[in-house]
Structures are given as structure tokens and as C-alpha cells.
Amino acid sequence: MCKNILNEIESYREKMVQLTATLPLSSEEVVEVSSKLDCLLNEYEKTKTK
């Protein structure tokens, strides 16, 4: 499970890099990807502390 979360985190991180190269940080697409990335990072942190 942990490896799957890390793969998803990396995928969303790459999406953020691509989006922010062409869109403002306040754009809906960037905010959505950022929010999902935050959720994944929080989920990963929870698995590390268990």
C-alpha cells in the first residue's frame, strides 16, 4: 500500500510541475491537483506513524 501511495504522490507532483509551468497557482486545475496531492501526503504520513 505504501508503495502505491508513493507512486500516486509522484504522479500528482509531476502533474503540478506541468500545470504550474503554464497556469497560475490560483487556477482551478492547479488547486484541484494540489488538494489531491495534499490528501495523498497526509495519507502517507498516517501510514508512516502507525
Number of C-alpha atoms within 10 A of each C-alpha: 8 12 9 10 15 14 12 16 19 14 12 19 16 11 16 20 11 12 16 14 9 8 13 12 14 10 11 11 16 19 14 13 16 17 13 16 20 14 13 18 16 12 13 18 12 10 12 9 6 5
